[in-house]
Amino acid sequence: MHPLDERGLLTQLDPHGMMALTLDFPAQCERAMEIASRAPLPELPHTPRQVLVCGMGGSAIGGDYLRALLEEYGDLPVQVVRDYQLPHSAQGAHTLVFAVSYSGNTEETLACYHQARARGATIVAISSGGELQQRAHADGVPHLQVPGGQPPRTALGYLFIPLMRLAERLNLLPDMSQPYAQMLTRLVQTRAALQMEVPYEQNPAKQLAHALHGRIPLIYGSGGARATVAMRWKGQINENAKQHAFAYTFPELNHNEILGWVKASEQASNWSVVVLRDPDDSPKIRTRIEVTRRLVGERADWRELTAEGATALERLMHLTYFGDFVSLYLALLNGVDPENIDYINILKAELAQIP
C-alpha cells in the first residue's frame, strides 16, 4: 500500500481538517454565489475605466482570477495590488476598487482602502468581518461578508466567486451562468477523481505529489490564465507542503529562464518541471513547450497537465483544484501539518509592534 493510501495520515498530520475544507470547495463556491447574488452594489456614477483588486496572499489570488476572466470576456483592464500603495492612476470614481481581505485585518489592504477613499474611487469591500467591515459600514461603502474561520488559501470560492458575480452584475462581464454551472460540474468530477479514497494507482494527484516529493517544483504555465494558476500552485505548495516551488510562464520564460538550464546539470537533478497546459494552446506555444522540453533533456523530471473543460472558467478552476490536492498530498509526504503557518505568524507579530 502506498503511504498516501493510509487514512491514518490525515488524522495524524491534518488535525485542522485542511483536506475536509478542500473537499468542501464546490459547495463553498455555491455558497459564495448565493451571497454575491444578493449583495449590495455600489452606485457607479461613471463607467469604470479600470478595476483594481487590493489584497494579499489567498485574498489576492481571486483578483488574479478575475483579471483572467476579464481578459477573456471583458473590456476593462484589471490590476491586482499586493502592496500598501495604490498606483497613481487610481483616481476618482472612474476607478473601481475591490478591497479584499478574508480576515478583514490585512494591513496592506486597509492602507489601500484608506487611499481609495481619499482619492474618491468607487469601492466594494469583501471580508469575513474585521476592521475592513467596520470601516466600510462607517463610510457607507458596500461590503460583502463571507463566512470566516478558515485559512484564506482554502477560501478561494469566497474570495473569487463574489468578484466574478459582482463584475457580472455590474455589466463588466457577460452572463456567466452557463460557464459557472459547467465549472461546478467539473469541480465535483475532479474531487471524485482525486480525493483520499481513490488509491494511488488511480489517483493522478497522488502520483504527481509522489513525483514532486523531495524535489523543487518549477511550475510553468502555458501563458494566459495558466500563468495565474502556476502562481496559485506555487503558493499552495509553499504554504501547505512547506517547501520551495517556483512559477513562471511561456512565452516569457523562453526569453530568459531557458538559459538558466545551460549550466543546471548538477542542480537540476533535484528539480521537477510541471507544465500547466490548455487544450487550445496555440501552435507557437506548443512549439515553445516542445523545444524547451527537448533542451532541458534528461536533466530534470518533466511532467505536463492539461486543463479540462469547455470554457475558460472551467479550465481555470480544474487546474486550480488539481493543484490544491497535489499540495496537500505533498504535505502528507513531507510529514507536516498543512494548516500551520508559524513563520507568517511570527512576522505578523513583529510587524504589529511597528506604529
C-alpha positions in Angstrom: 0.0 0.0 0.0 1.3 3.5 -0.9 1.7 5.8 2.1 -0.8 8.2 0.6 -3.5 5.5 0.8 -3.1 5.3 4.6 -6.1 7.1 6.2 -4.2 7.5 9.4 -2.1 10.1 7.8 -4.9 12.6 7.8 -5.7 12.0 11.4 -2.0 12.4 12.3 -0.9 15.3 10.1 -4.1 17.2 9.2 -5.7 17.8 12.6 -7.3 21.1 11.5 -9.1 19.4 8.5 -7.5 21.1 5.5 -8.5 18.1 3.4 -12.0 18.4 4.5 -12.0 22.1 3.6 -10.7 21.3 0.2 -13.4 18.6 -0.4 -15.9 21.3 0.5 -14.7 23.7 -2.2 -17.5 23.1 -4.8 -20.1 23.7 -2.0 -18.2 26.8 -1.0 -18.4 28.2 -4.5 -22.2 27.7 -4.4 -22.5 29.5 -1.1 -20.4 32.3 -2.4 -22.5 32.7 -5.4 -25.7 32.9 -3.3 -24.1 35.6 -1.1 -22.8 37.6 -4.1 -26.1 37.5 -5.9 -27.9 39.3 -3.1 -25.0 41.6 -2.0 -25.4 45.4 -2.3 -23.9 47.0 -5.4 -22.0 50.3 -5.5 -23.5 53.3 -7.4 -21.5 53.8 -10.5 -21.6 57.5 -11.4 -19.4 56.7 -14.3 -18.5 53.7 -16.3 -15.3 52.4 -14.8 -12.1 52.8 -16.8 -10.1 50.4 -14.7 -10.6 47.8 -11.9 -8.2 47.3 -9.0 -8.3 44.4 -6.6 -6.4 45.0 -3.4 -5.4 42.0 -1.4 -2.6 39.8 -0.2 -1.9 36.1 -0.3 -5.1 34.0 -0.6 -7.1 37.2 -0.7 -5.3 38.4 -3.8 -5.5 35.3 -5.9 -9.2 35.9 -6.5 -8.2 39.2 -8.2 -5.8 37.4 -10.4 -8.6 35.0 -11.5 -11.0 38.0 -12.1 -8.3 39.5 -14.3 -8.0 36.3 -16.3 -11.8 36.3 -16.8 -11.9 40.0 -17.9 -9.0 39.4 -20.3 -11.1 36.5 -21.8 -14.6 38.1 -21.8 -14.4 41.8 -20.7 -13.3 45.2 -21.9 -11.6 46.7 -18.8 -8.0 46.4 -17.5 -7.6 44.8 -14.1 -4.7 45.3 -11.8 -4.0 43.3 -8.6 -2.4 45.4 -5.9 -0.3 43.4 -3.4 1.1 46.4 -1.6 0.4 49.2 0.8 0.2 51.7 -2.0 -2.3 52.2 -4.9 -0.9 53.2 -8.3 -1.1 56.9 -9.1 -3.7 56.1 -11.8 -6.2 55.1 -9.2 -8.1 58.4 -9.0 -11.7 59.3 -8.9 -15.0 57.4 -9.4 -13.8 56.0 -12.8 -11.6 53.6 -10.8 -13.4 50.6 -9.3 -11.6 49.2 -6.3 -12.3 45.8 -4.7 -10.7 45.8 -1.3 -10.4 42.1 -0.4 -9.2 40.7 3.0 -10.5 37.4 4.2 -9.9 38.3 7.9 -10.7 42.0 7.3 -7.5 43.0 9.1 -4.8 42.8 6.4 -2.8 45.9 6.9 -1.8 46.4 3.2 -5.4 46.1 2.1 -6.6 48.5 4.8 -4.0 51.0 3.7 -5.2 50.8 0.1 -8.8 51.1 1.2 -7.9 54.4 3.0 -6.2 55.7 -0.1 -9.1 54.7 -2.3 -11.4 56.6 -0.1 -9.2 59.7 -0.1 -9.0 59.7 -3.9 -12.7 59.3 -4.4 -12.6 55.9 -6.0 -15.7 53.6 -6.2 -15.1 50.9 -3.6 -16.5 47.5 -2.8 -15.2 45.7 0.3 -15.1 41.9 0.8 -14.2 40.2 4.0 -15.5 37.9 6.7 -15.5 40.8 9.2 -12.7 42.7 10.9 -11.7 46.3 10.6 -12.4 46.4 6.8 -16.1 45.6 7.5 -16.2 48.2 10.3 -14.7 50.9 8.1 -16.9 50.1 5.2 -20.1 50.3 7.3 -18.9 53.5 8.9 -18.2 55.0 5.5 -21.3 53.8 3.7 -19.2 51.6 1.4 -20.9 48.4 0.1 -19.5 45.4 2.0 -19.9 41.7 1.1 -19.5 39.5 4.1 -18.3 35.9 3.5 -18.1 33.1 6.1 -14.9 33.2 8.1 -13.0 30.8 10.3 -10.7 29.0 7.8 -7.3 29.7 6.2 -7.6 32.2 3.4 -5.9 29.7 1.0 -8.8 27.4 1.4 -11.4 30.2 0.9 -10.8 30.8 -2.9 -14.5 30.3 -3.5 -15.4 33.1 -1.1 -12.6 35.3 -2.5 -13.1 34.8 -6.2 -16.7 33.9 -7.0 -18.0 37.1 -5.4 -15.7 39.2 -7.6 -16.9 37.3 -10.7 -20.6 37.7 -9.7 -20.3 41.3 -8.8 -18.5 42.1 -12.0 -21.2 40.3 -13.9 -24.0 42.2 -12.0 -22.1 45.5 -12.8 -22.1 44.5 -16.5 -18.3 44.2 -16.6 -18.7 40.6 -17.6 -21.3 38.8 -19.8 -23.7 36.3 -18.4 -21.5 33.7 -16.7 -24.3 31.3 -15.6 -23.5 28.6 -18.1 -19.7 28.7 -17.6 -20.3 28.7 -13.8 -22.6 25.7 -14.0 -20.0 23.8 -16.1 -17.3 24.8 -13.6 -19.3 23.3 -10.7 -19.8 20.1 -12.5 -16.1 19.9 -13.3 -15.1 20.6 -9.7 -17.3 17.8 -8.4 -15.8 15.4 -11.0 -12.3 16.5 -10.1 -13.0 15.9 -6.4 -14.3 12.4 -7.1 -11.1 11.5 -9.0 -8.6 13.0 -6.6 -9.9 12.5 -3.1 -8.1 10.5 -0.5 -10.4 7.4 -1.0 -9.1 7.0 -4.6 -6.0 4.8 -4.4 -2.6 5.8 -5.6 -2.7 3.7 -8.7 -5.8 5.5 -10.0 -5.2 9.0 -8.4 -3.1 11.3 -10.6 -2.8 14.0 -7.9 -1.2 11.4 -5.5 1.1 10.3 -8.3 2.2 13.8 -9.1 2.8 14.6 -5.4 4.9 11.4 -5.2 6.9 12.6 -8.2 7.5 16.0 -6.7 8.4 14.7 -3.2 11.9 15.6 -2.3 12.3 17.8 -5.3 11.9 21.5 -6.1 8.9 22.0 -8.4 9.2 24.5 -11.3 5.6 25.2 -12.3 5.4 26.6 -15.8 2.1 28.0 -17.2 1.5 27.8 -20.9 0.5 31.5 -20.9 -2.7 33.4 -20.2 -4.7 32.0 -17.3 -2.2 29.2 -16.8 0.4 31.7 -15.6 -2.1 32.7 -12.9 -2.7 29.1 -11.9 1.0 28.4 -11.8 1.4 31.1 -9.2 -1.5 29.5 -7.2 0.3 26.2 -7.3 3.5 27.8 -6.1 1.7 29.4 -3.1 -0.2 26.3 -2.2 2.9 24.2 -2.2 4.7 26.8 -0.2 2.0 27.1 2.5 0.6 23.6 2.6 3.7 21.5 1.9 6.2 23.8 3.5 8.6 23.5 0.6 10.0 25.8 -2.1 8.4 25.9 -5.5 8.9 28.4 -8.3 6.5 29.6 -11.1 6.9 31.1 -14.5 5.1 31.3 -17.8 5.5 30.7 -21.5 6.4 32.5 -23.7 8.3 34.9 -21.4 10.5 32.1 -19.9 11.9 31.4 -23.4 13.4 34.9 -23.4 15.4 34.5 -20.1 14.9 31.5 -17.8 15.5 28.9 -20.6 19.2 30.0 -20.4 19.3 29.0 -16.8 19.2 25.4 -17.9 22.6 25.7 -19.7 24.6 25.2 -16.5 21.9 23.5 -14.5 23.2 19.9 -14.8 24.3 19.5 -11.2 21.3 21.3 -9.7 18.5 20.1 -12.0 18.7 16.5 -10.9 16.6 17.7 -7.9 14.1 19.7 -9.9 10.8 18.8 -11.4 9.1 20.8 -14.1 5.3 20.7 -14.2 3.8 22.4 -17.3 0.2 23.5 -17.0 -1.3 23.5 -20.4 -4.6 24.3 -22.2 -6.1 22.1 -25.0 -6.2 25.2 -27.2 -2.6 26.3 -26.7 -1.5 28.0 -30.0 0.9 26.3 -32.3 3.6 28.8 -31.3 3.1 27.9 -27.6 3.1 24.2 -28.3 6.3 24.5 -30.2 7.9 26.6 -27.4 7.0 23.9 -24.9 8.3 21.1 -27.0 11.6 22.8 -27.8 12.1 23.7 -24.2 11.5 20.2 -23.1 14.0 19.0 -25.7 16.6 21.5 -24.5 16.0 20.5 -20.8 16.5 16.9 -21.9 17.0 14.4 -19.0 18.5 16.9 -16.6 15.2 17.3 -14.7 11.9 15.4 -14.4 9.3 16.8 -16.8 5.5 16.4 -16.4 2.6 18.1 -18.1 -1.0 18.6 -17.1 -3.7 19.8 -19.5 -6.8 21.7 -18.3 -10.1 20.0 -18.7 -13.3 21.8 -19.7 -15.2 23.6 -22.4 -14.9 27.1 -21.1 -12.0 29.3 -19.8 -13.6 29.4 -16.3 -14.0 25.6 -16.2 -10.4 25.0 -17.3 -9.1 27.6 -14.9 -10.7 26.0 -11.9 -9.9 22.5 -12.9 -6.2 23.2 -12.9 -6.5 25.1 -9.6 -8.4 22.4 -7.8 -6.0 19.7 -9.0 -3.1 21.7 -7.6 -4.8 22.1 -4.2 -4.9 18.3 -3.9 -1.3 17.9 -5.0 -0.1 20.4 -2.4 -2.0 18.6 0.4 -0.6 15.2 -0.6 2.9 16.7 -0.7 2.3 18.0 2.9 1.4 14.4 4.0 4.5 13.0 2.3 6.6 15.8 3.9 5.2 14.9 7.3 3.9 18.4 8.0 0.6 19.9 9.2 -0.7 21.8 6.1 -2.5 24.3 8.2 0.5 25.5 10.2 1.8 29.0 9.3 4.1 29.7 12.3 6.7 31.7 10.2 4.0 34.0 8.9 2.5 34.5 12.4 6.0 35.4 13.8 6.4 38.0 11.1 2.9 39.5 11.8 3.8 39.7 15.5 6.9 41.7 14.7 5.1 44.0 12.3 2.4 44.7 14.9 5.0 46.4 17.0 5.7 49.0 14.4 3.4 52.1 14.6 
